[in-house]
């Protein structure tokens, strides 16, 4: 069994999301807490700017609920860079206990799954769950230097510059941002590899893993898509979402009318964004800023959130390796 339920229903009680101007100008730009006008934030490098965005998201989520970073018992965090340097240095500067995660773009769901389990078991409480990415740092690491001005193919996606942080605990603090959001279940993802080698076609690499996790959750929980208002994937983009529909339909699961993809929501359908957004900051900021307020208000009652990740590296790609995918799922409910 890869699916389990949280007996104490850990509560998501605060959150914060920070993005750059290009996300702030998008279709859901008014839902973000902070929109940064300068991608470098006046610092010497894009990596330093990503670190600043990460730290600010954690501090802001604590501030909004009347807590300090010293109140956080553990930081479950990750990013896209080698050795997850953004999360590592962020934890150093924040001084919080830290468990670093790498699930690529699935990191936000992974952090909620693991953080929720630690809270549910009574081991750590409260915890912060955060994922972060930056367009310019990811492009430099995984693709080409920005100075080259390389044209992206239509199947490519744009890495979101942003960080999303959620605070999870057994009980609500005196001043919670959210009063009605609980984690009730989760499914641990399985690595699926169909042999995709094109690093500019992440949607095709990740869609099979998303399908596998969705099928596993419904099979092991006994539920169906009708038990959810929304089924939200992380960053499959337009092509990956179409592939997910096809794969699920072959297994008798119809997602149409319930499915949203964070990569499709965060950017307008323009040529310069190709297939939509990506990066572990994509699902983190879209879930935190856009989707959770609907759940808090009770406009929707249950969400199956599964962020998807491509578990590759520049080294593996240059050696001709294929791109494995993974998707972790968590159930978020209005309580």
Backbone torsions as a table, in degrees:
resi	resn	phi	psi	omega
1	UNK	NA	127.8	175.7
2	UNK	-105.0	-3.2	-176.8
3	UNK	-108.9	137.1	178.1
4	UNK	-145.1	166.3	-178.8
5	UNK	-119.5	147.5	177.7
6	UNK	-89.8	114.7	-174.4
7	UNK	-70.5	-30.9	-177.3
8	UNK	-94.2	-1.3	-178.8
9	UNK	50.8	68.2	178.0
10	UNK	-52.4	140.7	-174.7
11	UNK	-99.8	133.9	168.8
12	UNK	-86.7	110.6	-170.1
13	UNK	-114.0	-7.4	176.2
14	UNK	-157.5	162.5	177.9
15	UNK	-167.7	159.1	176.9
16	UNK	-151.8	148.4	179.0
17	UNK	-142.0	137.1	-178.6
18	UNK	-128.0	134.2	-178.6
19	UNK	-136.2	174.0	175.2
20	UNK	-92.5	178.2	-173.9
21	UNK	-61.8	-36.2	-175.5
22	UNK	-66.6	-34.0	173.8
23	UNK	-74.5	-37.3	179.3
24	UNK	-65.2	-26.3	177.9
25	UNK	-86.2	-2.0	-176.5
26	UNK	-81.2	-174.1	-173.7
27	UNK	-62.1	-27.4	-178.5
28	UNK	-116.2	25.9	-174.2
29	UNK	-60.3	-26.0	-177.4
30	UNK	-79.0	-2.3	-177.3
31	UNK	-94.3	-8.1	-175.7
32	UNK	-87.0	145.8	-178.4
33	UNK	-68.0	-44.2	-176.9
34	UNK	-135.6	134.1	172.9
35	UNK	-115.6	116.6	-176.8
36	UNK	-87.4	126.4	-177.5
37	UNK	-77.5	-28.9	-176.8
38	UNK	-113.6	118.3	-178.2
39	UNK	-61.3	-23.3	177.6
40	UNK	-94.5	-10.7	179.4
41	UNK	53.8	31.1	178.8
42	UNK	75.0	10.1	-177.0
43	UNK	-97.7	179.6	-173.2
44	UNK	-80.7	-20.9	-176.8
45	UNK	-149.2	161.8	176.2
46	UNK	-66.6	-32.4	178.8
47	UNK	-64.3	-40.2	176.5
48	UNK	-65.4	-36.6	178.3
49	UNK	-66.2	-41.8	177.7
50	UNK	-60.7	-41.5	177.7
51	UNK	-61.7	-41.4	179.9
52	UNK	-65.2	-41.5	177.7
53	UNK	-61.5	-43.8	178.1
54	UNK	-57.2	-54.0	-177.7
55	UNK	-61.4	-43.1	-178.3
56	UNK	-63.2	-35.7	179.1
57	UNK	-64.9	-41.5	178.2
58	UNK	-65.4	-48.2	-178.3
59	UNK	-62.5	-40.7	-178.5
60	UNK	-67.6	-41.2	178.8
61	UNK	-63.0	-35.9	176.2
62	UNK	-69.5	-47.1	-178.0
63	UNK	-59.3	-41.0	-177.4
64	UNK	-62.5	-26.8	-178.9
65	UNK	-104.5	9.3	177.4
66	UNK	79.7	16.2	179.0
67	UNK	-106.4	168.6	170.7
68	UNK	-113.9	166.2	178.6
69	UNK	-63.4	-23.7	177.8
70	UNK	-67.6	-20.3	178.9
71	UNK	-78.9	-14.1	-177.4
72	UNK	-80.3	123.3	-177.9
73	UNK	-79.5	-23.1	177.0
74	UNK	-164.7	144.7	176.6
75	UNK	-107.9	117.0	175.7
76	UNK	-102.6	105.9	-167.7
77	UNK	-147.2	157.2	177.1
78	UNK	-164.0	169.3	179.4
79	UNK	-151.1	-169.1	-175.2
80	UNK	-96.4	-11.6	-170.4
81	UNK	-82.4	156.4	179.4
82	UNK	-53.5	135.7	-177.7
83	UNK	58.2	27.1	-178.3
84	UNK	34.1	56.0	-173.7
85	UNK	-65.6	-30.7	178.7
86	UNK	-63.0	-48.7	179.4
87	UNK	-66.0	-41.0	-178.9
88	UNK	-61.3	-50.7	-178.6
89	UNK	-71.8	-31.3	175.6
90	UNK	-62.8	-44.1	177.9
91	UNK	-64.8	-37.0	175.7
92	UNK	-59.4	-47.5	-176.4
93	UNK	-72.5	-32.8	-179.9
94	UNK	-79.1	-25.4	179.4
95	UNK	75.2	18.7	-178.4
96	UNK	-91.8	151.3	168.0
97	UNK	-56.4	148.1	-165.2
98	UNK	-146.1	132.1	168.2
99	UNK	-122.6	110.4	-177.7
100	UNK	-80.1	140.4	-176.8
101	UNK	-124.5	144.1	168.4
102	UNK	-132.5	106.2	173.1
103	UNK	-126.1	20.0	-173.0
104	UNK	54.0	-132.2	-175.7
105	UNK	-74.3	-3.0	175.9
106	UNK	-89.3	3.5	-169.0
107	UNK	-61.2	-36.0	-177.6
108	UNK	-64.9	-42.8	177.3
109	UNK	-67.5	-38.9	178.4
110	UNK	-62.5	-42.0	-179.2
111	UNK	-66.6	-39.0	177.1
112	UNK	-67.6	-38.6	178.6
113	UNK	-62.9	-50.9	-177.1
114	UNK	-73.1	-43.7	178.0
115	UNK	-61.2	-42.2	177.2
116	UNK	-62.4	-37.7	179.1
117	UNK	-66.3	-40.7	178.2
118	UNK	-65.1	-40.0	178.0
119	UNK	-68.8	-45.2	-178.4
120	UNK	-61.0	-35.4	180.0
121	UNK	-80.9	-4.7	179.3
122	UNK	79.8	19.1	-176.0
123	UNK	-89.8	-41.9	-178.6
124	UNK	-139.4	136.9	-175.5
125	UNK	-168.7	121.8	-3.1
126	UNK	-86.5	170.6	178.8
127	UNK	-130.0	158.5	175.5
128	UNK	-112.0	133.2	179.0
129	UNK	-117.3	121.8	-172.7
130	UNK	-147.1	145.3	173.2
131	UNK	-137.6	148.4	-173.2
132	UNK	-146.2	147.2	172.9
133	UNK	-151.4	165.9	-179.5
134	UNK	-145.2	130.5	-177.2
135	UNK	-55.1	-48.6	-172.0
136	UNK	-72.2	-34.4	178.0
137	UNK	-72.9	-38.6	-179.4
138	UNK	-69.6	-41.2	178.6
139	UNK	-60.3	-43.6	-177.7
140	UNK	-64.9	-35.5	-177.5
141	UNK	-81.8	-45.0	-169.8
142	UNK	-98.1	-21.6	-173.6
143	UNK	-125.9	-102.0	-175.7
144	UNK	-132.8	152.7	173.6
145	UNK	-56.5	141.6	-176.7
146	UNK	-60.6	-30.7	-177.1
147	UNK	-62.8	-20.0	-178.5
148	UNK	-75.7	-20.8	179.4
149	UNK	61.9	34.8	-176.3
150	UNK	-65.5	136.1	178.6
151	UNK	-81.1	133.2	179.9
152	UNK	-88.2	144.1	176.1
153	UNK	-73.3	164.6	-176.4
154	UNK	-60.8	-24.2	-178.8
155	UNK	-82.5	-8.4	-176.9
156	UNK	-73.8	162.8	177.4
157	UNK	-129.2	156.5	-179.7
158	UNK	-94.8	128.1	177.7
159	UNK	-68.7	127.5	-179.5
160	UNK	-73.5	135.3	170.2
161	UNK	-91.8	109.8	-178.7
162	UNK	172.8	164.5	176.7
163	UNK	-137.4	135.7	176.0
164	UNK	-123.8	131.1	-177.4
165	UNK	-127.8	134.7	175.0
166	UNK	-125.5	138.6	176.9
167	UNK	-101.6	133.8	-174.9
168	UNK	-127.8	135.2	177.5
169	UNK	-156.0	168.8	178.9
170	UNK	-72.0	-35.9	-177.3
171	UNK	-122.8	157.9	178.5
172	UNK	-80.6	140.1	174.0
173	UNK	-73.8	175.2	-179.3
174	UNK	-58.6	-33.4	-176.7
175	UNK	-126.6	67.6	-177.6
176	UNK	-72.6	146.1	172.7
177	UNK	-76.2	-41.5	177.5
178	UNK	-114.3	135.1	178.8
179	UNK	-112.1	-11.7	-168.5
180	UNK	-128.5	20.9	-177.4
181	UNK	-113.0	124.7	-179.0
182	UNK	-129.6	148.5	169.9
183	UNK	-89.8	123.1	-176.3
184	UNK	-115.7	-16.1	-178.9
185	UNK	-169.2	172.6	-178.2
186	UNK	-162.0	158.0	171.7
187	UNK	-131.2	127.3	178.3
188	UNK	-78.5	132.2	-176.9
189	UNK	-74.8	162.1	177.5
190	UNK	-121.9	140.2	-179.0
191	UNK	-72.3	122.9	-179.7
192	UNK	-119.6	131.5	-177.9
193	UNK	-135.6	111.2	179.0
194	UNK	-100.3	11.2	174.0
195	UNK	89.1	14.4	176.9
196	UNK	-68.1	131.0	-179.9
197	UNK	-117.8	-5.1	-177.8
198	UNK	-82.7	109.2	-179.8
199	UNK	-68.2	-10.0	175.9
200	UNK	-98.8	14.9	178.8
201	UNK	-133.3	59.0	-176.5
202	UNK	-66.0	-31.2	-179.3
203	UNK	-59.4	-43.0	179.0
204	UNK	-66.4	-34.2	-179.0
205	UNK	-72.0	-32.2	-173.0
206	UNK	-95.5	-25.0	-175.9
207	UNK	-57.8	-41.7	178.5
208	UNK	-61.1	-36.0	177.9
209	UNK	-68.4	-38.9	176.6
210	UNK	-61.7	-43.8	178.0
211	UNK	-61.1	-44.5	-179.3
212	UNK	-60.8	-43.1	-179.7
213	UNK	-68.0	-41.0	178.2
214	UNK	-62.1	-47.8	179.8
215	UNK	-62.4	-39.6	-179.9
216	UNK	-66.0	-43.5	179.7
217	UNK	-60.3	-48.7	-177.6
218	UNK	-67.3	-36.8	179.3
219	UNK	-66.3	-44.0	-174.4
220	UNK	-84.3	-24.4	-180.0
221	UNK	-91.8	-19.2	-176.1
222	UNK	78.8	7.5	-179.9
223	UNK	-95.0	175.2	178.9
224	UNK	-133.4	169.9	176.1
225	UNK	-56.4	-25.8	179.5
226	UNK	-68.1	-12.8	176.7
227	UNK	-82.4	-2.2	-179.1
228	UNK	-124.7	146.9	171.7
229	UNK	-78.7	-43.4	-178.9
230	UNK	-133.6	144.0	169.1
231	UNK	-119.2	112.0	-169.6
232	UNK	-112.1	120.6	173.6
233	UNK	-97.6	164.2	-171.9
234	UNK	-77.9	-69.4	-175.6
235	UNK	-152.7	58.3	175.4
236	UNK	-75.0	-23.8	-176.2
237	UNK	71.7	-175.0	-174.7
238	UNK	-68.8	-45.5	-179.0
239	UNK	-68.0	-44.8	179.3
240	UNK	-63.1	-35.5	178.3
241	UNK	-66.0	-41.5	177.2
242	UNK	-62.2	-40.6	178.7
243	UNK	-65.7	-39.7	177.8
244	UNK	-60.9	-44.9	178.2
245	UNK	-56.1	-46.1	-177.7
246	UNK	-63.8	-45.3	-179.4
247	UNK	-63.6	-42.0	-179.7
248	UNK	-69.9	-37.8	178.1
249	UNK	-61.2	-36.7	177.8
250	UNK	-63.2	-23.7	179.0
251	UNK	-101.9	10.2	176.1
252	UNK	83.0	17.3	179.2
253	UNK	-111.1	121.9	179.9
254	UNK	-105.3	114.3	-177.8
255	UNK	-97.0	-10.2	-173.5
256	UNK	-63.6	137.3	-177.9
257	UNK	91.1	-15.1	179.6
258	UNK	-120.6	-17.2	-172.1
259	UNK	-89.7	134.7	168.7
260	UNK	-129.6	146.5	175.0
261	UNK	-120.9	128.8	-176.9
262	UNK	-59.1	-36.7	178.9
263	UNK	-65.0	-27.6	177.6
264	UNK	-83.8	-26.6	-174.6
265	UNK	-81.8	-36.5	-167.1
266	UNK	-76.6	-27.5	-179.9
267	UNK	-119.4	151.7	174.4
268	UNK	-72.0	157.5	-177.9
269	UNK	-77.2	67.4	-179.8
270	UNK	-109.2	157.4	-175.8
271	UNK	-59.9	-36.0	-175.5
272	UNK	-68.9	-16.7	177.1
273	UNK	-98.9	-0.7	178.1
274	UNK	52.0	-116.7	-175.6
275	UNK	-89.2	3.1	178.4
276	UNK	120.3	-158.8	-176.1
277	UNK	-94.0	161.1	175.7
278	UNK	-151.4	-170.6	-178.4
279	UNK	91.0	149.5	-176.6
280	UNK	-69.2	-16.0	172.5
281	UNK	-73.0	-19.9	-177.4
282	UNK	-61.8	-57.5	-179.5
283	UNK	-70.2	-30.2	-178.2
284	UNK	-64.8	-48.5	-177.0
285	UNK	-76.9	-32.4	-178.4
286	UNK	-71.9	-42.8	175.6
287	UNK	-62.3	-49.5	-175.0
288	UNK	-66.2	-48.0	-174.0
289	UNK	-85.3	-38.1	-171.2
290	UNK	-99.5	-50.0	-171.0
291	UNK	-83.5	-40.5	-173.9
292	UNK	-64.0	-34.6	176.4
293	UNK	-57.8	-33.3	175.8
294	UNK	-63.3	-40.9	179.9
295	UNK	-69.3	-40.7	179.1
296	UNK	-61.1	-42.5	-179.9
297	UNK	-72.8	-17.5	-176.6
298	UNK	88.5	9.2	176.3
299	UNK	-63.3	-32.3	170.7
300	UNK	-127.8	153.2	-174.5
301	UNK	-106.7	-32.2	-176.9
302	UNK	-142.8	136.4	178.9
303	UNK	-128.4	133.4	167.9
304	UNK	-101.5	110.4	-176.2
305	UNK	-108.2	119.2	177.4
306	UNK	-133.7	111.0	176.2
307	UNK	-84.3	145.3	-173.5
308	UNK	-115.2	141.4	-177.4
309	UNK	-132.8	144.4	173.8
310	UNK	-101.3	114.0	-170.8
311	UNK	-91.7	61.5	-179.5
312	UNK	-120.0	174.1	176.0
313	UNK	-143.0	163.8	176.0
314	UNK	-57.0	-37.6	-179.5
315	UNK	-64.9	-47.9	-178.9
316	UNK	-63.4	-37.0	179.2
317	UNK	-65.8	-42.9	-179.6
318	UNK	-67.8	-22.7	177.9
319	UNK	-90.3	7.2	175.4
320	UNK	83.4	10.8	178.6
321	UNK	-69.3	153.4	174.1
322	UNK	-80.0	177.1	-174.1
323	UNK	-110.6	103.8	175.3
324	UNK	-72.5	150.3	177.7
325	UNK	-122.4	157.6	177.3
326	UNK	-148.5	152.4	176.1
327	UNK	-144.9	123.7	173.9
328	UNK	-104.0	146.2	-177.0
329	UNK	-124.0	143.8	170.8
330	UNK	-133.0	148.3	177.5
331	UNK	-102.0	125.0	178.5
332	UNK	-114.0	130.6	-174.7
333	UNK	-127.3	151.3	170.8
334	UNK	-83.2	123.3	179.6
335	UNK	-125.3	NA	NA
